[in-house]
Amino acid sequence: SQQGEEDPQALSIQEGENATMNCSYKTSINNLQWYRQNSGRGLVHLILIRSNEREKHSGRLRVTLDTSKKSSSLLITASRAADTASYFCATDGDLYSGAGSYQLTFGKGTKLSVIP
Amino acid sequence: DGGITQSPKYLFRKEGQNVTLSCEQNLNHDAMYWYRQDPGQGLRLIYYSQIVNDFQKGDIAEGYSVSREKKESFPLTVTSAQKNPTAFYLCASSIWGSEGYTFGSGTRLTVV
């Protein structure tokens, strides 16, 4: 099954800096989502970007999507210690291509550490 | 408050035993999912259900079973046929299809 792959696997930055994480995927999609997971907890949905969108903002989060390169990036601006977590991208399939699916496939995540 | 509840938070299983993980949601979501997460890994789909009384195998269904008798509930049974069950199990729900999921807080299963 298709899977998003995040890059880098781990990222350590100082508080106040920006953090950028990337995600690549293999086949066409209907949408791409980013989730956050604090250690030992469930995932929290951050943002969803559809295949016909190129950029989306939510507070300090900015997500871009390049369907021609099959890649997405998540930018967290002015990071805080509380942003320390793992971040996952998740993709579904393009329902109209026949390769679609109703469930999400998750990457292995980027572990972000924000140092106070 | 609407949400999704998993219980128990920690579960210990002896080899050869079946155990059942509970997942309940009061969000009126049609779709529910079970994922398994191993250390440093992403989530792998075990089973999913889009409607009551219907469910489908995911990528790693062997050794697991589910039921969906009520919209609110989607319990997962880890059977003795699952050879490496120690993992973090996450339940999720969504209104429909692949829109944003709501996750429970997870159950950590350990074989002793």
HADDOCK unambig.tbl for C-alpha pairs under 7 A between the chains (distance, minus, plus):
assign (segid A and resid 41 and name CA) (segid B and resid 105 and name CA) 5.12 0.50 0.50
assign (segid A and resid 41 and name CA) (segid B and resid 106 and name CA) 6.40 0.50 0.50
assign (segid A and resid 42 and name CA) (segid B and resid 90 and name CA) 6.74 0.50 0.50
assign (segid A and resid 42 and name CA) (segid B and resid 103 and name CA) 5.67 0.50 0.50
assign (segid A and resid 42 and name CA) (segid B and resid 104 and name CA) 5.57 0.50 0.50
assign (segid A and resid 42 and name CA) (segid B and resid 105 and name CA) 4.21 0.50 0.50
assign (segid A and resid 42 and name CA) (segid B and resid 106 and name CA) 5.71 0.50 0.50
assign (segid A and resid 43 and name CA) (segid B and resid 103 and name CA) 5.72 0.50 0.50
assign (segid A and resid 44 and name CA) (segid B and resid 102 and name CA) 6.93 0.50 0.50
assign (segid A and resid 44 and name CA) (segid B and resid 103 and name CA) 6.75 0.50 0.50
assign (segid A and resid 45 and name CA) (segid B and resid 100 and name CA) 6.33 0.50 0.50
assign (segid A and resid 45 and name CA) (segid B and resid 101 and name CA) 6.58 0.50 0.50
assign (segid A and resid 45 and name CA) (segid B and resid 102 and name CA) 6.95 0.50 0.50
assign (segid A and resid 92 and name CA) (segid B and resid 98 and name CA) 6.25 0.50 0.50
assign (segid A and resid 102 and name CA) (segid B and resid 97 and name CA) 4.47 0.50 0.50
assign (segid A and resid 102 and name CA) (segid B and resid 98 and name CA) 5.09 0.50 0.50
assign (segid A and resid 103 and name CA) (segid B and resid 97 and name CA) 6.34 0.50 0.50
assign (segid A and resid 103 and name CA) (segid B and resid 98 and name CA) 5.32 0.50 0.50
assign (segid A and resid 104 and name CA) (segid B and resid 98 and name CA) 6.11 0.50 0.50
assign (segid A and resid 106 and name CA) (segid B and resid 42 and name CA) 5.90 0.50 0.50
assign (segid A and resid 106 and name CA) (segid B and resid 43 and name CA) 5.67 0.50 0.50
assign (segid A and resid 107 and name CA) (segid B and resid 42 and name CA) 5.20 0.50 0.50
assign (segid A and resid 108 and name CA) (segid B and resid 41 and name CA) 4.85 0.50 0.50
assign (segid A and resid 108 and name CA) (segid B and resid 42 and name CA) 3.70 0.50 0.50
assign (segid A and resid 109 and name CA) (segid B and resid 42 and name CA) 6.29 0.50 0.50
